[in-house]
Amino acid sequence: MPPIMAWFLLTQVESEDTYDSCTLSSSETCAFEGLPQGKTTMVYPGGETRCIKGDDFAFQVVPGDNDKLIISFQGGGACWDKASTEIGAVS
């Protein structure tokens, strides 16, 4: 198995049309080797993953150097339940 070569940015998708995408499934692995070098691909893990507002959850993968891995958790709003979401605490 080749080394993992990617930047990961966990995020809520604002504009799905901007990037290539890949949806994990029994027939699709979204293997790093198949993703375009230096270009963002949105990976949708599927299952029951969702963003707090109900949108499909995805994370960005940008393959880069094969000897480095960056994992970056994007900041944003905070919410703990339906009430905190409804008042706009989540971005």
Secondary structure, 3 states (H helix, E strand, C coil): CCCCCEEEEEECCCCHHHCEEEECCCCCCCCHHHCCCCCCEEEECCCCCECCCCCECEEEEECCCCCCEEEEECCCCCCCCHHHHHCCCCC
